[in-house]
Amino acid sequence: MIPRVQKLVAVFWPSFLIAGLGTILYFAAIDPSEMLGPAWFANLGRLEAYTVGFLFLWALNTMACLLTCYFQTPEDRICAKAPQCADRV
């Protein structure tokens, strides 16, 4: 059995690294002051825009990593928890 901490690190660490890389690449091409001008959050500074962008990408990548972990779970472990597919086990 894999420890819970190892599972969490396996999800959050890769998503953190990819979010950092994505933030660097995205904001190297797009200036936040140009992007935030006509928006409703125009009072955000550059640092806040970088932070919001990083957190958004981190959340998005975390969801992708969680889905990957879910789809790697063997079917018999999923069906053992769900009564509607108990006949397949």
A tleap script that builds the chain and sets N, CA, C and O, in Angstrom:
source leaprc.protein.ff14SB
mol = sequence {
  NMET ILE PRO ARG VAL GLN LYS LEU VAL ALA
  VAL PHE TRP PRO SER PHE LEU ILE ALA GLY
  LEU GLY THR ILE LEU TYR PHE ALA ALA ILE
  ASP PRO SER GLU MET LEU GLY PRO ALA TRP
  PHE ALA ASN LEU GLY ARG LEU GLU ALA TYR
  THR VAL GLY PHE LEU PHE LEU TRP ALA LEU
  ASN THR MET ALA CYS LEU LEU THR CYS TYR
  PHE GLN THR PRO GLU ASP ARG ILE CYS ALA
  LYS ALA PRO GLN CYS ALA ASP ARG CVAL
}
set mol.1.N position { 0.848 -1.194 0.000 }
set mol.1.CA position { 0.000 0.000 0.000 }
set mol.1.C position { 0.882 1.242 0.000 }
set mol.1.O position { 1.816 1.350 0.795 }
set mol.2.N position { 0.587 2.162 -0.879 }
set mol.2.CA position { 1.361 3.399 -0.985 }
set mol.2.C position { 0.878 4.380 0.091 }
set mol.2.O position { -0.326 4.590 0.233 }
set mol.3.N position { 1.808 4.983 0.853 }
set mol.3.CA position { 1.398 5.952 1.876 }
set mol.3.C position { 0.690 7.163 1.268 }
set mol.3.O position { 0.962 7.559 0.135 }
set mol.4.N position { -0.217 7.733 2.043 }
set mol.4.CA position { -1.009 8.875 1.580 }
set mol.4.C position { -0.125 10.072 1.226 }
set mol.4.O position { -0.404 10.781 0.259 }
set mol.5.N position { 0.930 10.301 1.998 }
set mol.5.CA position { 1.811 11.433 1.729 }
set mol.5.C position { 2.490 11.268 0.371 }
set mol.5.O position { 2.649 12.236 -0.372 }
set mol.6.N position { 2.880 10.061 0.058 }
set mol.6.CA position { 3.519 9.807 -1.232 }
set mol.6.C position { 2.532 10.034 -2.376 }
set mol.6.O position { 2.914 10.526 -3.437 }
set mol.7.N position { 1.283 9.681 -2.167 }
set mol.7.CA position { 0.266 9.933 -3.189 }
set mol.7.C position { 0.057 11.436 -3.402 }
set mol.7.O position { -0.067 11.899 -4.535 }
set mol.8.N position { 0.018 12.188 -2.298 }
set mol.8.CA position { -0.167 13.632 -2.409 }
set mol.8.C position { 1.013 14.292 -3.118 }
set mol.8.O position { 0.831 15.168 -3.963 }
set mol.9.N position { 2.220 13.861 -2.764 }
set mol.9.CA position { 3.401 14.417 -3.417 }
set mol.9.C position { 3.417 14.049 -4.895 }
set mol.9.O position { 3.834 14.856 -5.726 }
set mol.10.N position { 2.972 12.850 -5.232 }
set mol.10.CA position { 2.934 12.419 -6.627 }
set mol.10.C position { 1.947 13.239 -7.449 }
set mol.10.O position { 2.074 13.310 -8.672 }
set mol.11.N position { 0.969 13.858 -6.796 }
set mol.11.CA position { 0.006 14.703 -7.510 }
set mol.11.C position { 0.450 16.161 -7.512 }
set mol.11.O position { 0.470 16.804 -8.561 }
set mol.12.N position { 0.805 16.684 -6.343 }
set mol.12.CA position { 1.055 18.123 -6.227 }
set mol.12.C position { 2.421 18.557 -6.751 }
set mol.12.O position { 2.535 19.662 -7.281 }
set mol.13.N position { 3.459 17.735 -6.626 }
set mol.13.CA position { 4.780 18.161 -7.077 }
set mol.13.C position { 4.862 18.296 -8.598 }
set mol.13.O position { 5.327 19.332 -9.074 }
set mol.14.N position { 4.437 17.306 -9.383 }
set mol.14.CA position { 4.490 17.515 -10.839 }
set mol.14.C position { 3.593 18.661 -11.303 }
set mol.14.O position { 3.952 19.398 -12.222 }
set mol.15.N position { 2.438 18.812 -10.676 }
set mol.15.CA position { 1.555 19.903 -11.085 }
set mol.15.C position { 2.167 21.260 -10.734 }
set mol.15.O position { 1.971 22.230 -11.466 }
set mol.16.N position { 2.904 21.339 -9.627 }
set mol.16.CA position { 3.600 22.566 -9.246 }
set mol.16.C position { 4.684 22.905 -10.267 }
set mol.16.O position { 4.807 24.052 -10.697 }
set mol.17.N position { 5.465 21.900 -10.648 }
set mol.17.CA position { 6.545 22.142 -11.612 }
set mol.17.C position { 5.998 22.581 -12.965 }
set mol.17.O position { 6.525 23.514 -13.571 }
set mol.18.N position { 4.955 21.922 -13.443 }
set mol.18.CA position { 4.376 22.283 -14.735 }
set mol.18.C position { 3.702 23.653 -14.667 }
set mol.18.O position { 3.746 24.410 -15.637 }
set mol.19.N position { 3.083 23.977 -13.540 }
set mol.19.CA position { 2.474 25.301 -13.392 }
set mol.19.C position { 3.544 26.383 -13.411 }
set mol.19.O position { 3.341 27.446 -13.999 }
set mol.20.N position { 4.678 26.124 -12.774 }
set mol.20.CA position { 5.775 27.093 -12.807 }
set mol.20.C position { 6.297 27.294 -14.217 }
set mol.20.O position { 6.505 28.428 -14.649 }
set mol.21.N position { 6.506 26.210 -14.930 }
set mol.21.CA position { 6.971 26.296 -16.311 }
set mol.21.C position { 5.929 26.982 -17.200 }
set mol.21.O position { 6.273 27.817 -18.036 }
set mol.22.N position { 4.660 26.626 -17.015 }
set mol.22.CA position { 3.596 27.250 -17.794 }
set mol.22.C position { 3.479 28.737 -17.528 }
set mol.22.O position { 3.228 29.516 -18.447 }
set mol.23.N position { 3.659 29.139 -16.272 }
set mol.23.CA position { 3.606 30.561 -15.920 }
set mol.23.C position { 4.746 31.319 -16.584 }
set mol.23.O position { 4.554 32.414 -17.113 }
set mol.24.N position { 5.927 30.730 -16.552 }
set mol.24.CA position { 7.083 31.378 -17.187 }
set mol.24.C position { 6.846 31.542 -18.683 }
set mol.24.O position { 7.062 32.620 -19.238 }
set mol.25.N position { 6.405 30.479 -19.328 }
set mol.25.CA position { 6.202 30.543 -20.780 }
set mol.25.C position { 5.053 31.471 -21.160 }
set mol.25.O position { 5.148 32.214 -22.137 }
set mol.26.N position { 3.965 31.429 -20.386 }
set mol.26.CA position { 2.796 32.249 -20.706 }
set mol.26.C position { 3.103 33.737 -20.537 }
set mol.26.O position { 2.801 34.546 -21.414 }
set mol.27.N position { 3.709 34.085 -19.398 }
set mol.27.CA position { 3.946 35.497 -19.135 }
set mol.27.C position { 5.202 36.012 -19.830 }
set mol.27.O position { 5.455 37.216 -19.816 }
set mol.28.N position { 5.985 35.139 -20.432 }
set mol.28.CA position { 7.069 35.610 -21.289 }
set mol.28.C position { 6.506 36.140 -22.600 }
set mol.28.O position { 7.096 37.020 -23.227 }
set mol.29.N position { 5.371 35.605 -23.007 }
set mol.29.CA position { 4.752 36.026 -24.261 }
set mol.29.C position { 3.697 37.104 -24.068 }
set mol.29.O position { 3.462 37.908 -24.970 }
set mol.30.N position { 3.058 37.130 -22.903 }
set mol.30.CA position { 1.943 38.056 -22.669 }
set mol.30.C position { 2.235 38.905 -21.439 }
set mol.30.O position { 2.559 38.382 -20.373 }
set mol.31.N position { 2.116 40.204 -21.596 }
set mol.31.CA position { 2.331 41.124 -20.478 }
set mol.31.C position { 1.030 41.269 -19.698 }
set mol.31.O position { -0.007 41.576 -20.286 }
set mol.32.N position { 1.064 41.054 -18.387 }
set mol.32.CA position { -0.183 41.131 -17.608 }
set mol.32.C position { -0.838 42.506 -17.639 }
set mol.32.O position { -2.063 42.598 -17.562 }
set mol.33.N position { -0.059 43.568 -17.749 }
set mol.33.CA position { -0.671 44.901 -17.769 }
set mol.33.C position { -1.501 45.112 -19.035 }
set mol.33.O position { -2.515 45.808 -18.992 }
set mol.34.N position { -1.094 44.529 -20.147 }
set mol.34.CA position { -1.892 44.618 -21.376 }
set mol.34.C position { -3.131 43.740 -21.289 }
set mol.34.O position { -4.193 44.089 -21.804 }
set mol.35.N position { -2.981 42.607 -20.636 }
set mol.35.CA position { -4.078 41.654 -20.548 }
set mol.35.C position { -5.158 42.117 -19.567 }
set mol.35.O position { -6.342 41.863 -19.787 }
set mol.36.N position { -4.760 42.792 -18.493 }
set mol.36.CA position { -5.704 43.154 -17.442 }
set mol.36.C position { -6.361 44.506 -17.647 }
set mol.36.O position { -7.242 44.875 -16.871 }
set mol.37.N position { -5.969 45.247 -18.649 }
set mol.37.CA position { -6.496 46.589 -18.856 }
set mol.37.C position { -8.013 46.673 -18.912 }
set mol.37.O position { -8.604 47.341 -18.064 }
set mol.38.N position { -8.671 46.029 -19.867 }
set mol.38.CA position { -10.123 46.185 -19.976 }
set mol.38.C position { -10.915 45.257 -19.051 }
set mol.38.O position { -12.145 45.306 -19.050 }
set mol.39.N position { -10.261 44.438 -18.290 }
set mol.39.CA position { -10.971 43.451 -17.468 }
set mol.39.C position { -11.504 44.083 -16.187 }
set mol.39.O position { -11.156 45.212 -15.841 }
set mol.40.N position { -12.351 43.335 -15.495 }
set mol.40.CA position { -12.961 43.838 -14.259 }
set mol.40.C position { -11.962 43.872 -13.113 }
set mol.40.O position { -12.214 44.536 -12.108 }
set mol.41.N position { -10.841 43.180 -13.232 }
set mol.41.CA position { -9.829 43.183 -12.176 }
set mol.41.C position { -8.616 43.995 -12.619 }
set mol.41.O position { -7.475 43.576 -12.430 }
set mol.42.N position { -8.871 45.153 -13.207 }
set mol.42.CA position { -7.802 45.986 -13.750 }
set mol.42.C position { -6.918 46.585 -12.661 }
set mol.42.O position { -5.818 47.053 -12.956 }
set mol.43.N position { -7.372 46.580 -11.409 }
set mol.43.CA position { -6.570 47.157 -10.333 }
set mol.43.C position { -5.506 46.200 -9.814 }
set mol.43.O position { -4.780 46.546 -8.882 }
set mol.44.N position { -5.394 45.015 -10.386 }
set mol.44.CA position { -4.333 44.080 -10.007 }
set mol.44.C position { -2.997 44.561 -10.558 }
set mol.44.O position { -2.913 45.052 -11.684 }
set mol.45.N position { -1.963 44.412 -9.752 }
set mol.45.CA position { -0.623 44.718 -10.224 }
set mol.45.C position { -0.043 43.519 -10.956 }
set mol.45.O position { -0.682 42.473 -11.066 }
set mol.46.N position { 1.168 43.684 -11.452 }
set mol.46.CA position { 1.801 42.593 -12.192 }
set mol.46.C position { 2.058 41.388 -11.303 }
set mol.46.O position { 1.803 40.254 -11.706 }
set mol.47.N position { 2.557 41.622 -10.107 }
set mol.47.CA position { 2.861 40.504 -9.214 }
set mol.47.C position { 1.601 39.715 -8.868 }
set mol.47.O position { 1.627 38.486 -8.821 }
set mol.48.N position { 0.505 40.420 -8.626 }
set mol.48.CA position { -0.753 39.733 -8.340 }
set mol.48.C position { -1.248 38.958 -9.556 }
set mol.48.O position { -1.801 37.867 -9.416 }
set mol.49.N position { -1.053 39.513 -10.740 }
set mol.49.CA position { -1.458 38.807 -11.962 }
set mol.49.C position { -0.623 37.545 -12.150 }
set mol.49.O position { -1.155 36.504 -12.537 }
set mol.50.N position { 0.669 37.625 -11.883 }
set mol.50.CA position { 1.517 36.441 -11.957 }
set mol.50.C position { 1.062 35.394 -10.951 }
set mol.50.O position { 1.027 34.202 -11.259 }
set mol.51.N position { 0.717 35.837 -9.754 }
set mol.51.CA position { 0.277 34.909 -8.710 }
set mol.51.C position { -1.032 34.230 -9.093 }
set mol.51.O position { -1.163 33.013 -8.956 }
set mol.52.N position { -1.993 35.002 -9.569 }
set mol.52.CA position { -3.280 34.432 -9.979 }
set mol.52.C position { -3.079 33.460 -11.147 }
set mol.52.O position { -3.683 32.388 -11.175 }
set mol.53.N position { -2.248 33.828 -12.089 }
set mol.53.CA position { -1.974 32.943 -13.221 }
set mol.53.C position { -1.318 31.650 -12.783 }
set mol.53.O position { -1.682 30.574 -13.257 }
set mol.54.N position { -0.341 31.747 -11.869 }
set mol.54.CA position { 0.319 30.550 -11.374 }
set mol.54.C position { -0.654 29.657 -10.621 }
set mol.54.O position { -0.668 28.445 -10.836 }
set mol.55.N position { -1.469 30.235 -9.740 }
set mol.55.CA position { -2.416 29.432 -8.963 }
set mol.55.C position { -3.465 28.777 -9.856 }
set mol.55.O position { -3.872 27.641 -9.612 }
set mol.56.N position { -3.904 29.496 -10.894 }
set mol.56.CA position { -4.856 28.911 -11.841 }
set mol.56.C position { -4.234 27.721 -12.566 }
set mol.56.O position { -4.858 26.666 -12.684 }
set mol.57.N position { -3.002 27.891 -13.052 }
set mol.57.CA position { -2.339 26.788 -13.752 }
set mol.57.C position { -2.043 25.631 -12.810 }
set mol.57.O position { -2.117 24.471 -13.214 }
set mol.58.N position { -1.711 25.931 -11.564 }
set mol.58.CA position { -1.451 24.869 -10.603 }
set mol.58.C position { -2.724 24.065 -10.341 }
set mol.58.O position { -2.686 22.835 -10.295 }
set mol.59.N position { -3.849 24.758 -10.169 }
set mol.59.CA position { -5.119 24.061 -9.950 }
set mol.59.C position { -5.495 23.217 -11.169 }
set mol.59.O position { -5.959 22.086 -11.024 }
set mol.60.N position { -5.298 23.758 -12.349 }
set mol.60.CA position { -5.615 23.026 -13.571 }
set mol.60.C position { -4.743 21.775 -13.708 }
set mol.60.O position { -5.243 20.702 -14.046 }
set mol.61.N position { -3.462 21.912 -13.450 }
set mol.61.CA position { -2.559 20.767 -13.539 }
set mol.61.C position { -2.799 19.763 -12.426 }
set mol.61.O position { -2.607 18.564 -12.628 }
set mol.62.N position { -3.212 20.226 -11.261 }
set mol.62.CA position { -3.543 19.309 -10.173 }
set mol.62.C position { -4.742 18.450 -10.556 }
set mol.62.O position { -4.764 17.250 -10.279 }
set mol.63.N position { -5.728 19.053 -11.186 }
set mol.63.CA position { -6.887 18.280 -11.638 }
set mol.63.C position { -6.467 17.237 -12.674 }
set mol.63.O position { -6.968 16.112 -12.657 }
set mol.64.N position { -5.565 17.597 -13.562 }
set mol.64.CA position { -5.086 16.638 -14.569 }
set mol.64.C position { -4.335 15.486 -13.903 }
set mol.64.O position { -4.500 14.330 -14.291 }
set mol.65.N position { -3.516 15.797 -12.906 }
set mol.65.CA position { -2.776 14.743 -12.200 }
set mol.65.C position { -3.726 13.849 -11.402 }
set mol.65.O position { -3.541 12.633 -11.349 }
set mol.66.N position { -4.738 14.449 -10.784 }
set mol.66.CA position { -5.718 13.651 -10.045 }
set mol.66.C position { -6.489 12.720 -10.977 }
set mol.66.O position { -6.740 11.566 -10.632 }
set mol.67.N position { -6.863 13.211 -12.146 }
set mol.67.CA position { -7.551 12.351 -13.114 }
set mol.67.C position { -6.644 11.221 -13.589 }
set mol.67.O position { -7.103 10.096 -13.792 }
set mol.68.N position { -5.366 11.515 -13.765 }
set mol.68.CA position { -4.426 10.467 -14.154 }
set mol.68.C position { -4.340 9.393 -13.084 }
set mol.68.O position { -4.344 8.202 -13.394 }
set mol.69.N position { -4.262 9.810 -11.822 }
set mol.69.CA position { -4.216 8.841 -10.719 }
set mol.69.C position { -5.508 8.033 -10.648 }
set mol.69.O position { -5.477 6.833 -10.379 }
set mol.70.N position { -6.635 8.684 -10.887 }
set mol.70.CA position { -7.910 7.982 -10.846 }
set mol.70.C position { -7.986 6.929 -11.952 }
set mol.70.O position { -8.427 5.804 -11.716 }
set mol.71.N position { -7.555 7.301 -13.159 }
set mol.71.CA position { -7.652 6.368 -14.279 }
set mol.71.C position { -6.605 5.260 -14.211 }
set mol.71.O position { -6.715 4.273 -14.938 }
set mol.72.N position { -5.604 5.399 -13.364 }
set mol.72.CA position { -4.632 4.334 -13.156 }
set mol.72.C position { -5.117 3.306 -12.146 }
set mol.72.O position { -4.527 2.233 -12.022 }
set mol.73.N position { -6.183 3.621 -11.426 }
set mol.73.CA position { -6.717 2.707 -10.428 }
set mol.73.C position { -7.323 1.493 -11.132 }
set mol.73.O position { -8.109 1.648 -12.067 }
set mol.74.N position { -6.963 0.283 -10.688 }
set mol.74.CA position { -7.546 -0.908 -11.310 }
set mol.74.C position { -9.065 -0.941 -11.144 }
set mol.74.O position { -9.598 -0.456 -10.146 }
set mol.75.N position { -9.749 -1.513 -12.121 }
set mol.75.CA position { -11.216 -1.529 -12.121 }
set mol.75.C position { -11.784 -2.275 -10.921 }
set mol.75.O position { -12.828 -1.889 -10.394 }
set mol.76.N position { -11.125 -3.321 -10.488 }
set mol.76.CA position { -11.677 -4.092 -9.373 }
set mol.76.C position { -11.685 -3.285 -8.074 }
set mol.76.O position { -12.556 -3.498 -7.231 }
set mol.77.N position { -10.732 -2.363 -7.893 }
set mol.77.CA position { -10.748 -1.517 -6.697 }
set mol.77.C position { -11.861 -0.484 -6.758 }
set mol.77.O position { -12.451 -0.144 -5.733 }
set mol.78.N position { -12.152 0.019 -7.957 }
set mol.78.CA position { -13.235 0.994 -8.114 }
set mol.78.C position { -14.579 0.293 -7.936 }
set mol.78.O position { -15.460 0.810 -7.248 }
set mol.79.N position { -14.743 -0.871 -8.546 }
set mol.79.CA position { -16.011 -1.594 -8.479 }
set mol.79.C position { -16.282 -2.140 -7.081 }
set mol.79.O position { -17.442 -2.351 -6.727 }
set mol.80.N position { -15.274 -2.370 -6.298 }
set mol.80.CA position { -15.493 -2.851 -4.937 }
set mol.80.C position { -16.193 -1.787 -4.090 }
set mol.80.O position { -16.889 -2.114 -3.128 }
set mol.81.N position { -16.007 -0.513 -4.449 }
set mol.81.CA position { -16.625 0.588 -3.697 }
set mol.81.C position { -17.992 0.970 -4.250 }
set mol.81.O position { -18.773 1.622 -3.557 }
set mol.82.N position { -18.290 0.583 -5.470 }
set mol.82.CA position { -19.547 0.966 -6.105 }
set mol.82.C position { -20.486 -0.222 -6.189 }
set mol.82.O position { -20.146 -1.227 -6.813 }
set mol.83.N position { -21.657 -0.133 -5.577 }
set mol.83.CA position { -22.580 -1.288 -5.586 }
set mol.83.C position { -23.168 -1.606 -6.968 }
set mol.83.O position { -23.552 -2.750 -7.211 }
set mol.84.N position { -23.249 -0.628 -7.876 }
set mol.84.CA position { -23.885 -0.880 -9.172 }
set mol.84.C position { -23.028 -1.745 -10.094 }
set mol.84.O position { -23.545 -2.255 -11.088 }
set mol.85.N position { -21.749 -1.928 -9.806 }
set mol.85.CA position { -20.924 -2.787 -10.671 }
set mol.85.C position { -20.387 -3.973 -9.886 }
set mol.85.O position { -19.355 -4.537 -10.248 }
set mol.86.N position { -21.070 -4.356 -8.824 }
set mol.86.CA position { -20.617 -5.481 -8.009 }
set mol.86.C position { -20.726 -6.797 -8.765 }
set mol.86.O position { -20.013 -7.748 -8.446 }
set mol.87.N position { -21.600 -6.871 -9.755 }
set mol.87.CA position { -21.741 -8.111 -10.505 }
set mol.87.C position { -20.574 -8.391 -11.443 }
set mol.87.O position { -20.424 -9.518 -11.912 }
set mol.88.N position { -19.741 -7.383 -11.727 }
set mol.88.CA position { -18.590 -7.564 -12.616 }
set mol.88.C position { -17.354 -8.053 -11.868 }
set mol.88.O position { -16.396 -8.496 -12.502 }
set mol.89.N position { -17.347 -7.988 -10.571 }
set mol.89.CA position { -16.143 -8.371 -9.802 }
set mol.89.C position { -16.054 -9.857 -9.649 }
set mol.89.O position { -15.113 -10.360 -9.035 }
savepdb mol mol.pdb
quit
